[in-house]
Amino acid sequence: MPRDSSSDDADRLTRRHYVAGAGTLATVGIAGCSDDSGGDGSDGSDGSDGSDGSDGSDGSDGSDGSDGAELEIVHWWTAGGEQDAYQALLDGFQEEYPDVEVADNPAPGGAGSAIDAVIQNRVVDGNPPSTFQIWPGQALTPYTDEGLLENIGDSVWDDEMRDAYRDGVLDLAQPAGDLVAVPINIHRLNNLFYNVSVVEDAGIDPTDIDGPQGLLSALETLDADTDVTPLVHQTQTPWSSLQLWENIFIGEQGVDDYQTVIGGDVSGLEDEIRSALDLLASYLEYIPEDAGSITWDQGNNDLIAGDAAFLHQGDWAAGQYGGAEDFDFGDDWDMVPFPGTSGVYHSVIDSFVFPTNNPSPEETEQFLNYAGTVDAQERFNPIKGSIPPRTDVPMDEFGDFLTRQFEDFQNSDTQPPTIAHGTAVAPDIHSTLDEVFANFNGSLDVDAAYEGIADAF
Ligand code: GAL
């Protein structure tokens, strides 16, 4: 399984700890901010004044005094538009710190499906990269439990940065008290993307689909009346089915019941969990024949080409549309909140951390400082398909789609964390659920999946 490793060390990190902590962050909303007045970034916090955003309180003089060590960054942003977004981040960093040599070391695989196997051994063995991509929240806790992440509450998180971040995101960056991560984006998971002309030709208006069951009817119509793939979806790795189950469940039952499940009370909602599994099994009859051998972005290319109608995916998929030629928001593609989930901003957040035994302490601090600036978040997010966790990032270059997402975010009733992307449950529960959904992708066995979910919690 992607999240398992044969190594004892990695096993130690994934399997231990914390059922006690599971779900405790689940009630935290991320829309709030410690400084809702916002700002225009004109305080220079975007680093545009040529400073590195450091006040020198780390003993450095705040200049670009790189000691020449390589900055090794491990991440999984190689798919869709993600590589371009990551490159834009690096370009901004290198403008600020031209002397730092960046060693880019990707571990490709959607939703980090390949990164743990690379990172865990290295961090536990005291041979970490300079920094790595990780979801804040629960995903951090195996590392914080072992003291493997540096407290960057003074070195990186100055008052200006703390004040600018939304409170709930700040909370996710300090799961055990110390600030150990720098969040860089906020994605939305509960999106149903579609090819406009494909659904129009089938007589379907996605804004009329009023719940998860209604989506099944639309898929049936597409299957009966057209040659396109009704729902583009990948089953090579389990996370896409796990996240789809999460959204079916929220669409049918609402967020309160979802919070109950991620808090560990599964048996009280057995019928509801089974209902979402039943519906997922029905959806999976309408996915591509090669779903088991494609990645999410390969599947998304079918939607762009007009060979598929719908895609359930995080808005990183919109980042891919942004890079596609002659494929415009509104005219060619659009999105509705996953049926039954309007008012929900199911959030997915990425961050970078400072592992202990750091091979390049100074350069890592510079990179994390930069990742927390207006400039970094203004370059990265519009391409990535996400909105910024800072409140003072100018939104005028974010385009119509992300402007609408941002409005939805601001008007949302709730921004729950996600299982499939690490914020909602401890990694040992997450990895067990990945196994459950890997099996489900093959068997569509609702009984076995329900038992697996019950056991996982
Ligand atoms: C998520 C991650 C996103 C995006 C997605 C697809 O877990 O937070 O930034 O990369 O996986 O791989």
Residues whose N, C-alpha, C, O or C-beta is under 5 A from the ligand:
A	BS01	GAL	G109 G110 A111 G112 W316 V348 I349 D350 H421
